[in-house]
Amino acid sequence: MENKKGMNYQKILIINLAGIGDLLLSTPALKALRKSFPKAKILMLTSAKVYELAQEFEFIDKVFCIELNYGGIIGTANFWSQSIGLIRLRMERFDIAINMRTLVSDKSAHKMHALIKFIKPRKSAGRDTEKRGSFFDIKIPETQIGQKYESDYDIDLVEAVGATVIDRKIDFKPKDNDLTDIKQKLLAKNISKDSIIIGIHPGGMPTRRWPIEKFCQLMEKISKEINCYFVITGGNNELSLEQRLVGTLPNRTISFINKLNINQTAALISRCNVFVSNDTGPMHIAAILKTPLIALFGPGDIKRFDPRVIFEPAKVFYNKQECAPCEQVFCDNMQCMRSIDPETVAKTVINLLKKDNNAE
């Protein structure tokens, strides 16, 4: 299992306890690991919300998951079942465990250190964020505020463990059966292939949500100038937002909140004429699929996660505050998000739609 750099791994564990966007951005690094160590057994430990997506990666042999709440908290109800999963990982006796996420705090560093000590790989690798990752055997330096795109950190890390990265492209596209399924779901709502569809993703981490009333204002302003439908995406955490959005324009709004899996969501995003999203996984999906995108940024690290890196035409609204970027799950102020004006966002959406129609 030795590659040209002299590294020898028979069993590799990837730890990626993050969201959809983070996982997709790591795929160039993951593909490089598979190509550099073609005979190695590569397993992944990830969060439950991306388990379905990770299972489809042909460069990963098996996926384990942990149920995590916002802030990286393990739910007590699932503690014992998850402990069994971790024991199974320990029994694998990995040659190396690679953590592909930032150590955002001393607390998260202690948790990762404890996790790696429990799994007991022969070696460990990860990001040495502000010197918090000193326990890793192989590490790359990282500052708290990103100095480059997130995907590049993952690439630097796998290169440090011996992989050769040639292809930096993120390969992800909807499957034909999901595209057909979405087409049928839309037709059932009398939305034809010629209808203009604007996607709205109102959820994500609470601090990264544009206030719901501003989304409602946005929809009202757009509908006055454009004959269109709005489709709302999201998961179980966004169900509380559904009623306000659908109630704004009930005859023009269809909610798919908690009704689609990741691949179906991707198929729906690919059908949208414009997709308006907070800083979330679906935002990254839209960028990867080259769907005209309006991204609403607040406390997120714009240097790390700017969708324009992979889709330059994307439009980003970001009014930086002194406290940004931050990792707060909740905030009483949220001026970073509140300062984004619905009128300006609506004009941008309308201009994109008019430009698209003129191009045709």
BALOBA-1460 file (C-alpha; in Angstrom, 3 decimals):
// residues 360
<rec num="1" residu="m" x="0.000" y="0.000" z="0.000"/>
<rec num="2" residu="e" x="3.040" y="2.283" z="-0.234"/>
<rec num="3" residu="n" x="2.728" y="5.268" z="-2.554"/>
<rec num="4" residu="k" x="5.482" y="7.098" z="-4.377"/>
<rec num="5" residu="k" x="6.065" y="9.359" z="-1.367"/>
<rec num="6" residu="g" x="6.932" y="6.361" z="0.780"/>
<rec num="7" residu="m" x="3.770" y="6.422" z="2.900"/>
<rec num="8" residu="n" x="2.245" y="3.057" z="3.763"/>
<rec num="9" residu="y" x="-1.402" y="2.928" z="4.899"/>
<rec num="10" residu="q" x="-3.637" y="-0.115" z="4.793"/>
<rec num="11" residu="k" x="-6.505" y="1.425" z="6.758"/>
<rec num="12" residu="i" x="-7.392" y="5.133" z="6.714"/>
<rec num="13" residu="l" x="-10.082" y="6.877" z="8.758"/>
<rec num="14" residu="i" x="-11.394" y="10.238" z="7.588"/>
<rec num="15" residu="i" x="-13.075" y="12.296" z="10.321"/>
<rec num="16" residu="n" x="-15.338" y="14.977" z="8.868"/>
<rec num="17" residu="l" x="-17.974" y="15.978" z="11.427"/>
<rec num="18" residu="a" x="-19.350" y="18.893" z="9.450"/>
<rec num="19" residu="g" x="-22.133" y="19.805" z="7.075"/>
<rec num="20" residu="i" x="-23.015" y="19.237" z="3.442"/>
<rec num="21" residu="g" x="-20.910" y="22.072" z="2.067"/>
<rec num="22" residu="d" x="-17.800" y="21.113" z="4.043"/>
<rec num="23" residu="l" x="-18.091" y="17.524" z="2.886"/>
<rec num="24" residu="l" x="-18.503" y="18.458" z="-0.773"/>
<rec num="25" residu="l" x="-15.554" y="20.851" z="-0.610"/>
<rec num="26" residu="s" x="-13.389" y="18.038" z="0.744"/>
<rec num="27" residu="t" x="-14.029" y="15.722" z="-2.212"/>
<rec num="28" residu="p" x="-10.928" y="16.710" z="-4.257"/>
<rec num="29" residu="a" x="-8.777" y="15.754" z="-1.261"/>
<rec num="30" residu="l" x="-10.713" y="12.530" z="-0.690"/>
<rec num="31" residu="k" x="-10.361" y="11.504" z="-4.334"/>
<rec num="32" residu="a" x="-6.623" y="12.155" z="-4.132"/>
<rec num="33" residu="l" x="-6.342" y="9.857" z="-1.114"/>
<rec num="34" residu="r" x="-8.107" y="7.063" z="-2.967"/>
<rec num="35" residu="k" x="-5.914" y="7.480" z="-6.045"/>
<rec num="36" residu="s" x="-2.699" y="7.706" z="-4.015"/>
<rec num="37" residu="f" x="-3.572" y="4.689" z="-1.842"/>
<rec num="38" residu="p" x="-5.651" y="2.533" z="-4.211"/>
<rec num="39" residu="k" x="-5.490" y="-0.646" z="-2.101"/>
<rec num="40" residu="a" x="-6.130" y="0.962" z="1.271"/>
<rec num="41" residu="k" x="-9.421" y="0.551" z="3.106"/>
<rec num="42" residu="i" x="-10.802" y="4.076" z="3.579"/>
<rec num="43" residu="l" x="-13.567" y="4.655" z="6.134"/>
<rec num="44" residu="m" x="-15.261" y="7.888" z="7.129"/>
<rec num="45" residu="l" x="-16.759" y="9.140" z="10.377"/>
<rec num="46" residu="t" x="-19.191" y="11.959" z="9.704"/>
<rec num="47" residu="s" x="-22.333" y="13.637" z="10.997"/>
<rec num="48" residu="a" x="-25.744" y="12.054" z="10.487"/>
<rec num="49" residu="k" x="-27.005" y="14.897" z="8.288"/>
<rec num="50" residu="v" x="-24.490" y="14.050" z="5.535"/>
<rec num="51" residu="y" x="-24.417" y="10.273" z="6.052"/>
<rec num="52" residu="e" x="-26.600" y="9.645" z="2.997"/>
<rec num="53" residu="l" x="-24.366" y="11.768" z="0.771"/>
<rec num="54" residu="a" x="-21.110" y="10.273" z="2.068"/>
<rec num="55" residu="q" x="-22.388" y="6.743" z="1.433"/>
<rec num="56" residu="e" x="-22.516" y="7.492" z="-2.290"/>
<rec num="57" residu="f" x="-18.842" y="8.448" z="-2.539"/>
<rec num="58" residu="e" x="-17.159" y="5.723" z="-4.544"/>
<rec num="59" residu="f" x="-13.802" y="6.666" z="-3.014"/>
<rec num="60" residu="i" x="-15.025" y="5.767" z="0.511"/>
<rec num="61" residu="d" x="-15.443" y="2.098" z="1.477"/>
<rec num="62" residu="k" x="-17.651" y="2.503" z="4.535"/>
<rec num="63" residu="v" x="-19.282" y="5.345" z="6.458"/>
<rec num="64" residu="f" x="-20.009" y="5.695" z="10.178"/>
<rec num="65" residu="c" x="-21.959" y="8.595" z="11.628"/>
<rec num="66" residu="i" x="-22.488" y="10.536" z="14.836"/>
<rec num="67" residu="e" x="-25.665" y="12.464" z="15.634"/>
<rec num="68" residu="l" x="-24.642" y="16.080" z="16.236"/>
<rec num="69" residu="n" x="-26.689" y="19.125" z="17.180"/>
<rec num="70" residu="y" x="-25.687" y="22.682" z="16.271"/>
<rec num="71" residu="g" x="-22.417" y="23.508" z="17.972"/>
<rec num="72" residu="g" x="-21.096" y="19.944" z="17.687"/>
<rec num="73" residu="i" x="-23.053" y="18.639" z="20.677"/>
<rec num="74" residu="i" x="-23.712" y="14.889" z="20.854"/>
<rec num="75" residu="g" x="-27.286" y="14.161" z="21.867"/>
<rec num="76" residu="t" x="-27.536" y="12.178" z="25.098"/>
<rec num="77" residu="a" x="-30.402" y="10.055" z="23.745"/>
<rec num="78" residu="n" x="-28.050" y="8.488" z="21.186"/>
<rec num="79" residu="f" x="-24.964" y="8.305" z="23.402"/>
<rec num="80" residu="w" x="-24.843" y="4.543" z="23.870"/>
<rec num="81" residu="s" x="-25.582" y="3.595" z="20.268"/>
<rec num="82" residu="q" x="-22.918" y="6.001" z="19.102"/>
<rec num="83" residu="s" x="-20.449" y="4.623" z="21.622"/>
<rec num="84" residu="i" x="-20.869" y="1.192" z="20.040"/>
<rec num="85" residu="g" x="-20.016" y="2.697" z="16.657"/>
<rec num="86" residu="l" x="-16.857" y="4.266" z="18.055"/>
<rec num="87" residu="i" x="-15.837" y="0.940" z="19.599"/>
<rec num="88" residu="r" x="-16.156" y="-0.641" z="16.166"/>
<rec num="89" residu="l" x="-13.882" y="2.033" z="14.735"/>
<rec num="90" residu="r" x="-11.338" y="1.366" z="17.453"/>
<rec num="91" residu="m" x="-11.354" y="-2.333" z="16.545"/>
<rec num="92" residu="e" x="-10.384" y="-1.440" z="12.953"/>
<rec num="93" residu="r" x="-6.860" y="-0.495" z="14.143"/>
<rec num="94" residu="f" x="-6.334" y="2.287" z="11.621"/>
<rec num="95" residu="d" x="-2.910" y="3.191" z="10.329"/>
<rec num="96" residu="i" x="-3.942" y="6.834" z="10.276"/>
<rec num="97" residu="a" x="-6.936" y="8.978" z="11.246"/>
<rec num="98" residu="i" x="-7.263" y="12.304" z="9.431"/>
<rec num="99" residu="n" x="-9.454" y="15.069" z="10.851"/>
<rec num="100" residu="m" x="-10.482" y="17.330" z="7.960"/>
<rec num="101" residu="r" x="-12.039" y="20.154" z="9.972"/>
<rec num="102" residu="t" x="-10.909" y="23.295" z="11.736"/>
<rec num="103" residu="l" x="-10.390" y="23.142" z="15.513"/>
<rec num="104" residu="v" x="-12.557" y="26.188" z="16.190"/>
<rec num="105" residu="s" x="-11.918" y="26.332" z="19.945"/>
<rec num="106" residu="d" x="-9.917" y="24.757" z="22.753"/>
<rec num="107" residu="k" x="-13.032" y="22.795" z="23.657"/>
<rec num="108" residu="s" x="-13.385" y="21.322" z="20.170"/>
<rec num="109" residu="a" x="-9.661" y="20.500" z="20.180"/>
<rec num="110" residu="h" x="-10.014" y="18.603" z="23.465"/>
<rec num="111" residu="k" x="-12.979" y="16.672" z="22.041"/>
<rec num="112" residu="m" x="-11.043" y="15.729" z="18.907"/>
<rec num="113" residu="h" x="-8.013" y="14.711" z="20.947"/>
<rec num="114" residu="a" x="-10.201" y="12.490" z="23.136"/>
<rec num="115" residu="l" x="-11.878" y="10.964" z="20.068"/>
<rec num="116" residu="i" x="-8.553" y="10.102" z="18.456"/>
<rec num="117" residu="k" x="-7.171" y="8.681" z="21.707"/>
<rec num="118" residu="f" x="-10.235" y="6.448" z="21.957"/>
<rec num="119" residu="i" x="-10.029" y="5.194" z="18.357"/>
<rec num="120" residu="k" x="-6.242" y="4.669" z="18.754"/>
<rec num="121" residu="p" x="-4.930" y="4.966" z="15.178"/>
<rec num="122" residu="r" x="-1.208" y="4.337" z="14.641"/>
<rec num="123" residu="k" x="-0.905" y="7.967" z="13.467"/>
<rec num="124" residu="s" x="-3.159" y="10.993" z="13.374"/>
<rec num="125" residu="a" x="-3.282" y="14.033" z="11.119"/>
<rec num="126" residu="g" x="-5.175" y="17.299" z="11.142"/>
<rec num="127" residu="r" x="-5.121" y="21.060" z="11.136"/>
<rec num="128" residu="d" x="-3.071" y="22.807" z="13.788"/>
<rec num="129" residu="t" x="-5.533" y="25.668" z="14.204"/>
<rec num="130" residu="e" x="-3.875" y="28.380" z="16.311"/>
<rec num="131" residu="k" x="-1.601" y="25.663" z="17.829"/>
<rec num="132" residu="r" x="-4.596" y="23.685" z="19.130"/>
<rec num="133" residu="g" x="-3.673" y="20.621" z="17.099"/>
<rec num="134" residu="s" x="-0.321" y="19.866" z="18.706"/>
<rec num="135" residu="f" x="-1.538" y="16.333" z="19.474"/>
<rec num="136" residu="f" x="-1.648" y="15.411" z="15.755"/>
<rec num="137" residu="d" x="1.363" y="13.450" z="14.495"/>
<rec num="138" residu="i" x="1.066" y="15.091" z="11.071"/>
<rec num="139" residu="k" x="-0.334" y="18.613" z="10.920"/>
<rec num="140" residu="i" x="-0.628" y="21.699" z="8.783"/>
<rec num="141" residu="p" x="-0.711" y="25.249" z="10.180"/>
<rec num="142" residu="e" x="-4.028" y="27.102" z="10.149"/>
<rec num="143" residu="t" x="-5.239" y="30.423" z="11.478"/>
<rec num="144" residu="q" x="-8.663" y="30.883" z="13.057"/>
<rec num="145" residu="i" x="-9.723" y="33.255" z="10.286"/>
<rec num="146" residu="g" x="-9.179" y="31.543" z="6.963"/>
<rec num="147" residu="q" x="-6.395" y="32.704" z="4.700"/>
<rec num="148" residu="k" x="-7.567" y="30.637" z="1.735"/>
<rec num="149" residu="y" x="-10.465" y="28.568" z="0.437"/>
<rec num="150" residu="e" x="-11.653" y="25.679" z="2.613"/>
<rec num="151" residu="s" x="-10.996" y="23.056" z="-0.031"/>
<rec num="152" residu="d" x="-7.337" y="24.108" z="-0.188"/>
<rec num="153" residu="y" x="-6.814" y="23.274" z="3.501"/>
<rec num="154" residu="d" x="-8.080" y="19.749" z="2.894"/>
<rec num="155" residu="i" x="-5.750" y="19.424" z="-0.077"/>
<rec num="156" residu="d" x="-2.759" y="20.644" z="1.955"/>
<rec num="157" residu="l" x="-3.594" y="18.096" z="4.643"/>
<rec num="158" residu="v" x="-3.798" y="15.025" z="2.410"/>
<rec num="159" residu="e" x="-0.613" y="16.104" z="0.662"/>
<rec num="160" residu="a" x="1.065" y="16.187" z="4.081"/>
<rec num="161" residu="v" x="0.070" y="12.548" z="4.656"/>
<rec num="162" residu="g" x="1.442" y="11.474" z="1.279"/>
<rec num="163" residu="a" x="-1.306" y="11.952" z="-1.308"/>
<rec num="164" residu="t" x="-0.783" y="13.613" z="-4.671"/>
<rec num="165" residu="v" x="-3.539" y="16.031" z="-5.688"/>
<rec num="166" residu="i" x="-3.980" y="16.624" z="-9.406"/>
<rec num="167" residu="d" x="-7.704" y="17.222" z="-9.891"/>
<rec num="168" residu="r" x="-9.231" y="20.003" z="-7.742"/>
<rec num="169" residu="k" x="-12.649" y="19.821" z="-9.370"/>
<rec num="170" residu="i" x="-15.709" y="19.095" z="-7.212"/>
<rec num="171" residu="d" x="-17.733" y="16.419" z="-8.990"/>
<rec num="172" residu="f" x="-21.345" y="16.458" z="-7.899"/>
<rec num="173" residu="k" x="-24.460" y="16.471" z="-10.019"/>
<rec num="174" residu="p" x="-28.065" y="15.280" z="-9.686"/>
<rec num="175" residu="k" x="-28.907" y="11.781" z="-10.809"/>
<rec num="176" residu="d" x="-31.307" y="11.265" z="-13.701"/>
<rec num="177" residu="n" x="-33.916" y="9.571" z="-11.518"/>
<rec num="178" residu="d" x="-33.861" y="12.512" z="-9.072"/>
<rec num="179" residu="l" x="-34.231" y="15.010" z="-11.918"/>
<rec num="180" residu="t" x="-37.228" y="13.045" z="-13.210"/>
<rec num="181" residu="d" x="-38.716" y="12.841" z="-9.719"/>
<rec num="182" residu="i" x="-38.418" y="16.607" z="-9.191"/>
<rec num="183" residu="k" x="-39.914" y="17.305" z="-12.606"/>
<rec num="184" residu="q" x="-42.932" y="15.179" z="-11.677"/>
<rec num="185" residu="k" x="-43.275" y="16.836" z="-8.265"/>
<rec num="186" residu="l" x="-43.294" y="20.261" z="-9.917"/>
<rec num="187" residu="l" x="-45.766" y="19.213" z="-12.596"/>
<rec num="188" residu="a" x="-48.072" y="17.991" z="-9.833"/>
<rec num="189" residu="k" x="-48.080" y="21.612" z="-8.614"/>
<rec num="190" residu="n" x="-48.768" y="22.882" z="-12.169"/>
<rec num="191" residu="i" x="-45.207" y="24.136" z="-12.600"/>
<rec num="192" residu="s" x="-44.071" y="23.397" z="-16.143"/>
<rec num="193" residu="k" x="-40.568" y="23.251" z="-17.623"/>
<rec num="194" residu="d" x="-41.034" y="26.822" z="-18.871"/>
<rec num="195" residu="s" x="-42.048" y="28.264" z="-15.498"/>
<rec num="196" residu="i" x="-39.633" y="30.586" z="-13.729"/>
<rec num="197" residu="i" x="-38.615" y="29.109" z="-10.388"/>
<rec num="198" residu="i" x="-36.811" y="30.923" z="-7.592"/>
<rec num="199" residu="g" x="-35.359" y="28.729" z="-4.867"/>
<rec num="200" residu="i" x="-35.337" y="29.984" z="-1.291"/>
<rec num="201" residu="h" x="-33.226" y="28.358" z="1.415"/>
<rec num="202" residu="p" x="-34.061" y="30.182" z="4.665"/>
<rec num="203" residu="g" x="-32.363" y="27.889" z="7.174"/>
<rec num="204" residu="g" x="-28.962" y="26.906" z="8.447"/>
<rec num="205" residu="m" x="-27.232" y="27.711" z="11.712"/>
<rec num="206" residu="p" x="-29.422" y="30.220" z="13.608"/>
<rec num="207" residu="t" x="-26.843" y="33.024" z="13.422"/>
<rec num="208" residu="r" x="-26.516" y="32.554" z="9.675"/>
<rec num="209" residu="r" x="-30.207" y="32.961" z="8.927"/>
<rec num="210" residu="w" x="-31.430" y="36.088" z="7.211"/>
<rec num="211" residu="p" x="-34.493" y="37.189" z="9.254"/>
<rec num="212" residu="i" x="-37.586" y="35.395" z="7.982"/>
<rec num="213" residu="e" x="-39.493" y="38.661" z="7.498"/>
<rec num="214" residu="k" x="-36.810" y="39.792" z="5.050"/>
<rec num="215" residu="f" x="-37.265" y="36.631" z="2.995"/>
<rec num="216" residu="c" x="-40.994" y="37.366" z="2.925"/>
<rec num="217" residu="q" x="-40.349" y="40.937" z="1.784"/>
<rec num="218" residu="l" x="-37.990" y="39.640" z="-0.887"/>
<rec num="219" residu="m" x="-40.617" y="37.304" z="-2.295"/>
<rec num="220" residu="e" x="-43.238" y="40.055" z="-2.364"/>
<rec num="221" residu="k" x="-40.946" y="42.469" z="-4.182"/>
<rec num="222" residu="i" x="-39.889" y="39.909" z="-6.797"/>
<rec num="223" residu="s" x="-43.455" y="38.742" z="-7.445"/>
<rec num="224" residu="k" x="-44.534" y="42.294" z="-8.321"/>
<rec num="225" residu="e" x="-42.196" y="42.314" z="-11.319"/>
<rec num="226" residu="i" x="-41.696" y="38.670" z="-12.270"/>
<rec num="227" residu="n" x="-44.282" y="35.979" z="-12.928"/>
<rec num="228" residu="c" x="-42.640" y="33.169" z="-11.014"/>
<rec num="229" residu="y" x="-42.933" y="30.401" z="-8.444"/>
<rec num="230" residu="f" x="-40.977" y="30.119" z="-5.211"/>
<rec num="231" residu="v" x="-39.769" y="26.742" z="-3.944"/>
<rec num="232" residu="i" x="-38.595" y="26.494" z="-0.346"/>
<rec num="233" residu="t" x="-35.880" y="24.018" z="0.630"/>
<rec num="234" residu="g" x="-34.727" y="22.886" z="4.042"/>
<rec num="235" residu="g" x="-34.730" y="20.095" z="6.581"/>
<rec num="236" residu="n" x="-36.402" y="19.340" z="9.872"/>
<rec num="237" residu="n" x="-34.698" y="22.317" z="11.551"/>
<rec num="238" residu="e" x="-36.432" y="24.701" z="9.138"/>
<rec num="239" residu="l" x="-40.014" y="23.475" z="9.588"/>
<rec num="240" residu="s" x="-40.799" y="26.426" z="11.862"/>
<rec num="241" residu="l" x="-40.129" y="28.799" z="8.940"/>
<rec num="242" residu="e" x="-42.487" y="27.098" z="6.499"/>
<rec num="243" residu="q" x="-45.787" y="28.722" z="7.470"/>
<rec num="244" residu="r" x="-44.511" y="32.321" z="7.205"/>
<rec num="245" residu="l" x="-42.998" y="31.787" z="3.774"/>
<rec num="246" residu="v" x="-45.880" y="29.851" z="2.240"/>
<rec num="247" residu="g" x="-48.369" y="32.283" z="3.768"/>
<rec num="248" residu="t" x="-46.678" y="35.229" z="2.063"/>
<rec num="249" residu="l" x="-47.652" y="34.063" z="-1.436"/>
<rec num="250" residu="p" x="-49.692" y="30.871" z="-0.986"/>
<rec num="251" residu="n" x="-50.596" y="30.513" z="-4.657"/>
<rec num="252" residu="r" x="-47.029" y="30.931" z="-5.811"/>
<rec num="253" residu="t" x="-45.042" y="29.133" z="-3.110"/>
<rec num="254" residu="i" x="-44.324" y="25.417" z="-2.738"/>
<rec num="255" residu="s" x="-42.526" y="24.128" z="0.316"/>
<rec num="256" residu="f" x="-40.223" y="21.144" z="0.031"/>
<rec num="257" residu="i" x="-38.957" y="21.583" z="3.587"/>
<rec num="258" residu="n" x="-38.204" y="18.182" z="5.121"/>
<rec num="259" residu="k" x="-39.577" y="16.447" z="2.022"/>
<rec num="260" residu="l" x="-36.415" y="15.898" z="-0.038"/>
<rec num="261" residu="n" x="-33.140" y="14.107" z="0.484"/>
<rec num="262" residu="i" x="-29.821" y="15.714" z="-0.468"/>
<rec num="263" residu="n" x="-29.828" y="14.386" z="-4.020"/>
<rec num="264" residu="q" x="-33.412" y="15.463" z="-4.639"/>
<rec num="265" residu="t" x="-32.581" y="18.883" z="-3.231"/>
<rec num="266" residu="a" x="-29.686" y="19.121" z="-5.673"/>
<rec num="267" residu="a" x="-32.035" y="18.204" z="-8.526"/>
<rec num="268" residu="l" x="-34.466" y="20.930" z="-7.463"/>
<rec num="269" residu="i" x="-31.661" y="23.503" z="-7.175"/>
<rec num="270" residu="s" x="-30.484" y="22.629" z="-10.686"/>
<rec num="271" residu="r" x="-33.988" y="23.423" z="-11.960"/>
<rec num="272" residu="c" x="-34.116" y="26.875" z="-10.311"/>
<rec num="273" residu="n" x="-33.630" y="29.973" z="-12.423"/>
<rec num="274" residu="v" x="-32.174" y="31.664" z="-9.329"/>
<rec num="275" residu="f" x="-31.373" y="30.224" z="-5.910"/>
<rec num="276" residu="v" x="-31.322" y="32.510" z="-2.854"/>
<rec num="277" residu="s" x="-29.609" y="30.986" z="0.160"/>
<rec num="278" residu="n" x="-28.018" y="31.676" z="3.496"/>
<rec num="279" residu="d" x="-24.461" y="30.434" z="4.054"/>
<rec num="280" residu="t" x="-25.315" y="26.722" z="4.038"/>
<rec num="281" residu="g" x="-24.705" y="23.439" z="2.254"/>
<rec num="282" residu="p" x="-27.372" y="24.129" z="-0.410"/>
<rec num="283" residu="m" x="-25.529" y="27.375" z="-1.198"/>
<rec num="284" residu="h" x="-22.442" y="25.309" z="-2.062"/>
<rec num="285" residu="i" x="-24.553" y="22.850" z="-4.044"/>
<rec num="286" residu="a" x="-25.939" y="25.721" z="-6.142"/>
<rec num="287" residu="a" x="-22.417" y="27.012" z="-6.787"/>
<rec num="288" residu="i" x="-21.153" y="23.561" z="-7.786"/>
<rec num="289" residu="l" x="-24.123" y="23.093" z="-10.133"/>
<rec num="290" residu="k" x="-23.625" y="26.591" z="-11.616"/>
<rec num="291" residu="t" x="-27.164" y="27.625" z="-10.726"/>
<rec num="292" residu="p" x="-27.512" y="31.450" z="-10.655"/>
<rec num="293" residu="l" x="-26.911" y="32.102" z="-6.980"/>
<rec num="294" residu="i" x="-27.601" y="34.821" z="-4.432"/>
<rec num="295" residu="a" x="-25.629" y="34.068" z="-1.243"/>
<rec num="296" residu="l" x="-26.443" y="35.849" z="2.022"/>
<rec num="297" residu="f" x="-23.384" y="35.976" z="4.289"/>
<rec num="298" residu="g" x="-23.076" y="37.117" z="7.893"/>
<rec num="299" residu="p" x="-20.900" y="35.490" z="10.571"/>
<rec num="300" residu="g" x="-19.420" y="32.894" z="8.219"/>
<rec num="301" residu="d" x="-15.790" y="33.027" z="7.107"/>
<rec num="302" residu="i" x="-16.069" y="34.564" z="3.642"/>
<rec num="303" residu="k" x="-12.451" y="33.756" z="2.744"/>
<rec num="304" residu="r" x="-13.002" y="30.075" z="3.437"/>
<rec num="305" residu="f" x="-16.469" y="29.644" z="1.992"/>
<rec num="306" residu="d" x="-17.014" y="32.288" z="-0.689"/>
<rec num="307" residu="p" x="-19.056" y="30.464" z="-3.386"/>
<rec num="308" residu="r" x="-17.518" y="32.688" z="-6.067"/>
<rec num="309" residu="v" x="-14.336" y="30.613" z="-5.816"/>
<rec num="310" residu="i" x="-16.110" y="27.756" z="-7.599"/>
<rec num="311" residu="f" x="-18.780" y="29.816" z="-9.391"/>
<rec num="312" residu="e" x="-17.533" y="33.312" z="-10.151"/>
<rec num="313" residu="p" x="-20.902" y="34.752" z="-11.348"/>
<rec num="314" residu="a" x="-22.505" y="34.106" z="-7.924"/>
<rec num="315" residu="k" x="-23.720" y="37.252" z="-6.160"/>
<rec num="316" residu="v" x="-22.711" y="37.583" z="-2.506"/>
<rec num="317" residu="f" x="-24.271" y="39.984" z="-0.004"/>
<rec num="318" residu="y" x="-21.900" y="40.529" z="2.904"/>
<rec num="319" residu="n" x="-21.749" y="43.519" z="5.234"/>
<rec num="320" residu="k" x="-18.782" y="42.681" z="7.450"/>
<rec num="321" residu="q" x="-19.069" y="43.514" z="11.134"/>
<rec num="322" residu="e" x="-16.258" y="43.880" z="13.668"/>
<rec num="323" residu="c" x="-17.248" y="40.605" z="15.352"/>
<rec num="324" residu="a" x="-17.184" y="38.573" z="12.132"/>
<rec num="325" residu="p" x="-16.323" y="35.905" z="11.386"/>
<rec num="326" residu="c" x="-17.592" y="34.023" z="14.421"/>
<rec num="327" residu="e" x="-18.743" y="30.543" z="15.362"/>
<rec num="328" residu="q" x="-21.665" y="31.614" z="17.566"/>
<rec num="329" residu="v" x="-24.751" y="29.419" z="17.204"/>
<rec num="330" residu="f" x="-27.023" y="32.095" z="18.706"/>
<rec num="331" residu="c" x="-26.708" y="35.890" z="18.798"/>
<rec num="332" residu="d" x="-28.941" y="38.679" z="20.138"/>
<rec num="333" residu="n" x="-27.582" y="41.215" z="17.655"/>
<rec num="334" residu="m" x="-27.142" y="39.594" z="14.232"/>
<rec num="335" residu="q" x="-26.521" y="42.960" z="12.599"/>
<rec num="336" residu="c" x="-24.419" y="41.178" z="9.996"/>
<rec num="337" residu="m" x="-27.561" y="39.495" z="8.633"/>
<rec num="338" residu="r" x="-30.105" y="42.201" z="9.479"/>
<rec num="339" residu="s" x="-28.126" y="44.783" z="7.502"/>
<rec num="340" residu="i" x="-28.769" y="42.996" z="4.195"/>
<rec num="341" residu="d" x="-31.537" y="44.929" z="2.419"/>
<rec num="342" residu="p" x="-34.383" y="42.956" z="0.753"/>
<rec num="343" residu="e" x="-34.877" y="45.723" z="-1.839"/>
<rec num="344" residu="t" x="-31.293" y="45.387" z="-3.076"/>
<rec num="345" residu="v" x="-31.426" y="41.602" z="-3.090"/>
<rec num="346" residu="a" x="-34.721" y="41.681" z="-5.027"/>
<rec num="347" residu="k" x="-33.257" y="43.986" z="-7.670"/>
<rec num="348" residu="t" x="-30.320" y="41.618" z="-8.099"/>
<rec num="349" residu="v" x="-32.618" y="38.612" z="-8.521"/>
<rec num="350" residu="i" x="-34.778" y="40.475" z="-11.033"/>
<rec num="351" residu="n" x="-31.735" y="41.602" z="-13.014"/>
<rec num="352" residu="l" x="-30.426" y="38.039" z="-13.160"/>
<rec num="353" residu="l" x="-33.773" y="36.776" z="-14.443"/>
<rec num="354" residu="k" x="-34.036" y="39.527" z="-17.053"/>
<rec num="355" residu="k" x="-30.470" y="38.917" z="-18.181"/>
<rec num="356" residu="d" x="-31.199" y="35.194" z="-18.508"/>
<rec num="357" residu="n" x="-34.335" y="35.880" z="-20.584"/>
<rec num="358" residu="n" x="-32.437" y="38.277" z="-22.854"/>
<rec num="359" residu="a" x="-29.736" y="35.666" z="-23.384"/>
<rec num="360" residu="e" x="-32.363" y="33.278" z="-24.636"/>
